[in-house]
Structure formats: C-alpha cells, structure tokens
Amino acid sequence: MLREVGADAILHVFPRREVAAAARDARIPRRIGTARRWFHWLTCTERVNVSRKRSHLHEAQLNLKVAAPLLAGSDLALADLVPHIGLTRTPALAPALATRLATDRTNVLLQPLTGGTVPPWPLERWKALAEALGADRFRFFVTGTADEGRQLAPWLATLPAHVEDATGLGLAELLAFARASDGLVAASTGPLHIAAALGVHALGLYPARSNALLGRWHPLGARAEVITAPEPEVSPATLDIAGIDVPDVAAAVARWAR
C-alpha cells in the first residue's frame, strides 16, 4: 500500500516498528521519526530528538517538531497553528442523515462515552443538559460506536423527545454529520477533535487545569473551547470530570443557538 501511494516523505508522529519497517521497504525517499525509538535508527533517513514523555507542549506542537526537517520553522505557538487547522474534504452527507437535522433549530452532537480516555461525565448530567436546553431551540444527537449504543440503550430510552440516537455511525458518516451540525460536546475524545478541526463548535469537558491532559490534548480549532473540572483537593493528576456543573455546560451551548 505504501508503495502505491508514491509518497515523497513519511512522518512517524505515532511510532510503530512495523510501519517504520514497511516505509523503509516501500523505499519512501524521506522517512522522518524521533531519535528516541531504536528502530528508527534502522528504518528512518532523518531523526529528530523529540521526547513526549515529559513535555508540556501540545501534541500538535510535538508533531511539528517531528516535521522540522520539512519546515522552515517548527516552534510555533498554538495560536499560530489554529488558522492552519481544518478538515476541508469530507464525505457527502447521506440524505437519510441530512433529513434528521433540524433546519429551524440548533443541531448539537453529544458524545457521552469516552472509550476509556477519561472517566465519562455522568449520564444523568447529559440528560439534564438536554432538558435544560429545550426542544424549541435545540435538537440533540447522541453519538458513539455501535457497541456504545447498545450499552447506552436503557439510558437512551429515558431521554426527552428532542434527543435522538445517532450511535453506530462509521467514521465517514460521523465526519459528514458533524460538519453539517452546529457543534459537539464531549470529553477528550476523537470526535471532539474532529469537530474542532471541522470548524464547528467543539466544547471539551476536561479535568482540572493542573492536569497535563488539558495542555497536551485540548481541542484546536477556530470554535473550540473547554470547560474544566474544579481543582481536586487530593491529587492534581486526577482525570475526573464529574465536578463540571450542568449549568456551565448549558450556558456555553446556549451561545450556539441560532
């Protein structure tokens, strides 16, 4: 597959030994990776001394450092990166999904589960959020994998009528659906970063600001924002987001209303 792509360069921003070996065997001319992985010394043509383990930089900034051999400058502030962030080539939205979106209300996607990246915001808070933002102005869609949809089925049955089940969408469908919506609310998850990159409203629910997760993984985009949990009394490393209050999230989403 890599040979068929005909690439001039490959950046190993997520180092994997088998991918590095495949890129070498495909004879991609420029193979760039971190010098911190021993197998890159056997497979890469260029190596950059980048360490993520103790860095306080955002992942996007760290990825730019890996790309330094291709760039005139790789030490950029996050504010300088935002204008360059964007998913512009997305699949067409299927008519069956397009008809589900309200034309007279604000369409918001809710991603309640996290896949284990952080403990999820309690389900009762998501329900309270939807109830606080009425059907006269909003339509909500709960997203997640098909397995998550089955897990959430009993809870989904308790939600108000202006909240629909949109779990089980494939990646292409989610990209198109998120782009056509007005925004998305989620913890630190892939869908949150997708929404931010698409340029729609993206509200991230994150642990306290003292936690490294916020600095490394907060969403980047022109309409991306975060709400953080209160500072923990015991351990600053806690990932808990249950302390985020519904009125704070509701107030942020209310600003998106058409």
Summary of the structure (lengths in Angstrom):
residues: 258
radius of gyration: 20.4
end to end distance: 45.1
largest distance: 60.9
contacts: 780
relative contact order: 0.12
helix: 36%
strand: 16%
